[in-house]
Amino acid sequence: GGAERVQARLSIYFENQGIEVHHIIVRDIVTYTYAGTLFNMGKLKNKSNGIFNKLKRLQALKKYLKDNEFDYIIDFRVKNNFIQEFIIANWIYKVPYIMSIRSFETAYYFPKNNFFASIIYKKAYGLVTVSKLLEEKLRTNYQYKKIKTIYNPIVESEIEKLSASEKPFDFNYFLGIGRMQNNIKQFDHLIEAFKRSDAIANNFKLVLIGDGEYKNVIVDLVRKESLENQVVFLPYMENPFPYIKNAYLMALTSKNEGFPNVLIESLACGVPIVAYDCESGPSEIILDENNGLLVKNQDIDSMANAMNRMINDAALHQNCASYSVNSIQKFNLDAIGKEWLDYLKITTE
């Protein structure tokens, strides 16, 4: 996912600056190339995942943190068990810690009770959000003061290398990417907008990349709408960049986001984007009519019209494509890494 990708990229930057980095992961899954030492707590988890096994892992975490005497802890996890997180934040973390809040759906990170939510991270060095809109939500809803927005980083050279391959299809297509565990990405909106647009009449197809329990619902919808020949499903893949690079546009119709990596990754590939102006992220990435189109939130007709503009206005599409890479320079790893160093008050030679 996006959090793990950011964690991995930052570790490479930090190590290049002479900073020792350790990763503590809670699931036995490693997807991205990273720098530093790995402590895989996922290997300590048993099938029952009962209270005694949880206490064993908590003790292992406490010991690892104590033995290594870290200067900072940056916590990228989803954290929605109040008692567990209160214990970790107040009794396990003994050095300055930073909570990374990565989704506008703040229930993934805070208790439902606003009082508990407002006190759980009081001892933190600070909270780092991935968008200005999310930062404002935390200030307003939970009254936290020590909040800073630092955007997700991107590595253009990495993307250029990963996207260098043959064109995957012999047809033009729009692209949608995301987990299909639930309907947060709203691929049903994307399919409906695609159907209402001029795309099919102009021989475009819609390619959807992702997996999850909700995928069967989306497949059934395509069958119901008799779009089997126009919508192509692909499974989750470690390297989707050849598909991104050769897309006509990237479309995003989510209910909410934090800071959608897929948008800046598409722009890094020179691909324009059309996205709902959802909470949060797209409005801080899209420069309307310069690298893509920002679409009225949750409005399927407006999304279809945005698709039509990209199809029928060749100059608009070309302008957005030509400016896309330049528009994301503020998100490059060196710039974002430097923001983290400044935030942590770390100086390097």
Phi, psi and omega in degrees: 000181184295320181298315181295322179296316179295316178303314181296315181296317180295324180298322179294317178297311182300316180297322178296339178267007178084019181260131178284131185235135171237141174252129171246115182247145186259350173238147183279062181220127174234116186252327189245153173293133184221170175242149176107192184263141182249127169247107187265093179288344178299333179288345179270352183277131177258178186294325183288327183050039183281182185299321182290324177291322177296318178295323178298316180291323178296319178294321178296321177296313180301317180294317181297317179295319180293316184296328187263351174048057182292153175275326180217152170237126174249118187255112182263001188289156161288136188219096183232016173255103190301311184298313179300314184288327177295320178296313182297313185293329187255338184234342180263315179278112182253359179236169180306128180234149182239129176263121177269117181255117197242000182222145176291342174279082191290352175297342176288346188233340186232150173298156180294325179288121186296329178294311178297322180297326184280346182249345190298326183247026184300330182272001183292150170303323177171172174250132177249121177258165183257003175205154179295323180295321178292320176303315181295323179298317181292322178296318184284312187280325188240359176061028172285143182256321185274076182233139176220141174267125171230119185290163175292142179272159176227147180243100186297321181296322178296316181292320178300318180293315183290333183271355183280088175202175183294154176299125187288335183229159176259020178228161176279145184207153167267155184232140171227135183227140174165164175295145180243037178287332179210195184256025179301322182282346176050055176296339175295322175297317182296318179296317181293318178296317177302316180296320182284340183281182178272009188299310184297319180296337179257018174067029172270150171243168177246123179251127180242125181246125177156167179221165178147171184299331184279352185299323180299326178295318180291318178299317179296323178297316179299319179295317180298323181274004180057045181248020184302329181274350182253340182245126182248126178259134175233148180285168172306141179219146181293330180233091179272001191295327174299326178286324178292311185302326185263005177285152175285322174201158173256133181241141179227125183231038186289155170294313177204164179219190168242287172213097189292106179304325186300332180289313180288331176291323176295315179297324177296335177270002180080021183253123178296159181233149168233129187211144170302144174279060185275167175273115359222173176119303185304322182290343179263000179246315186277127169259100193306126180073006177248320173232002179169194180234128176267121192254142177312130188299130174064022181251104184296320179297320178294324176294317178299319179295322177296319176300316181298320178298318179292328179285314191268345180247090184298325181293321177297312180299316181294320179297316180294321180293318184289333182265351190302312184294316179297332186287348185246016183298331180290348179261004183292156190301321180298318181291314181290320177301318179297323177298320178295316180298318178296318180297320180274359181058044178254126176252138178235156179280000000 
